[in-house]
Amino acid sequence: MSIRRLVGVVGSRSLPVRFSALVGQVVSLFLSRGFGVGSGGAMGADHFALSAVLSSGSSARGVVFSAWSSVSGFPSSVRPDVERFIGSGGSVVWGSVSSGCARPVAVSALLRRNERLVSASSVIVAFLFGPSRGSLYTIRHAVSCGVPVIVFLCGGGACLPPDLVRHCFVFRKEVI
């Protein structure tokens, strides 16, 4: 991975499509500032970030951190964009789990994927909508590693625990 500065984009899998433009604007801003963009390849915020990287023609400046050992592990709705991303010069940091593994194994692999994303990132941007335990885990890990975190609370009851609020830059961004 030759990208010197990486923004890790994470967030709720349930983030409504109406927030895709916001995610795209944030991705474009970081790309224009010389950052690469990393995500986990999940549905929602991750997929919106991947789509923005693809739309901007910047796949070579993107990295997908995967829990899976192959493209078949990604959600079926995301898989075509991951394949397009790889085909246009994007990088994938592959995990070791195969699709169809037991749920506890998959959950553990997804959390490790998020830790690898945090370790490679200069900053994390999270888009939260409703409860999102995986995203909160990632935010907490970033804070513990001293990685700056920007959080967009997008509705659906999304909130940060008080111990994280004081360590993050928080924006309320509900789109109607």
N, C-alpha and C positions, 0 to 999 in steps of 0.2 A: 504494500500500500504506500504510494508515493505522495499522498496528500498530506501537507504539513499541518493544516488547520482543518478540523472537521467539526461541523455542527451536527449533533445527534438529534434527530427528530423522532419523538415518541408520542404516545397518547392512546386514547381510548379507541378500542376497536369499534365501538358503537358511535363514534363521532359522526354526526349526520353529514351528508354530502354538501349541505349548504355551507359547511366550513372549509370545503376544499379550496376555495379562492383565498381564504385567509392563510391556510397552510402554504399555498402556492406563492403568495406575496412574501411570506417569511423566508421560504426557500430561495426565492429570487433575490431578496435582499442579501442573504448570506452569500449566495453565489457571486453577486456583484461586488462583494467585499473580499473575494478571493478564497472563501471557504469551500471545502468539499462538503457533501451532505451524506450522512449516514442514517439508515433506518433499519428496522427489524423485519420489514417485509410482511407485516401483519395487515389485516383489514383496517379501515378507518384512517387515522392520522398517518400511519406509516405508508399506506398505499397512496394517500394524497401527496405525500412528500415524494414518493417514487414517481408518481405521475408528473409532478412539477419538474423533476430532474429530467425526465424523458422529454417533456414538452419544450424544455429550454435547450435541448440538444447537448446537455452536459453530463451524459452518462459516464464519461471518463473521469468525472469529478465526484462520482457517487460510489457509495459502498453499502451493500446490504449485508447485515450481520444475521446469519441464519442459525437456527437451532438444528436445522435439518441437514442431512448429508446429500440431499439432491433437491431439485426443483419440485419434485412430487410432494414434498412435505408442506409447501406453501398452500394457503387457502386457494381453492379453485378459482375464485374471483380475482386473485392477485397474480396467480401463476403466469398468465400470458404477458403481463407487464414485466415480471421478473425475467422471463425468457427474452423479451425485447430489450430489456436493460442489459443483460449479459451480451446479447448479440450486437449491441451498439457500444461496447467497450466498458460497461460497468463492471465493478468488482464485487465478488461475493466472498465473505469470510464464512466458510461452511462449518456447520456443527457436525455432530457425530451420530445423531439420532435419525432413524428411518421413520417415514410416515407410517401410521398405524401402530406405533408403540403404545405401551400402557400410559394412561393419563398422568400418573405421578412422574414417570420418566420424561414425558413431554413437558410438563410444567417445570421441572427442574432444568431441563435443557433451555427452555425459553428464558428463565431467570438468568442462567449463565450467559446466554446470548446478550441479554440486556447489560450485564456486567462488562462484557467485552466491548460493547458499544460505548459505554461510559468511559472505559479505560482509554479508548482511542479518540475521544472527543475533547475539544477545547471548551465547549459549551453544550448544554442540553436544552432543547426547547420542547415543552410538553403541552399538548392540547388535551384537556380533560373534559369529558362529558359523562355525567353520571358517575357511578362507582367504577373505579379502575385500579384494582389492587396491583396489577403488574406495573402500571405506570407509576403508582406511588412507590413501589419497591425500587424502581429505577431512579426516581427523584431522590429517594432517601440514600441510595447508593452513591449517586453523584454528589450529594451534599457531604457525605462521609469522606469522599475522595477529594473534596475541595474543588469540584468542577462547578462553575456557575450554572444556575438553572433559571430559565425563564418559563413561566407557567401561564397559559391562557385558560382561564376557567370559562368554559363555553356553555354552561347550563346543565340541565338534567340533574341538578342537585350536586354537581361537582364541587368539591371543596378540598382544601389542604388541611391536614392536621396542624394544630397550633405550633408544634415543634418544627415544622417545615416552613411555615409562612415566613418566619423571620430570616430564613436562609435563601429565599427565592425572590425573584422579581415577579410579581403577580399582576396579571391583567384580567379584568372581567370583560369578556368579549362575546356576548350573546348575539347571535345573528338571527333575525326573524325571517 
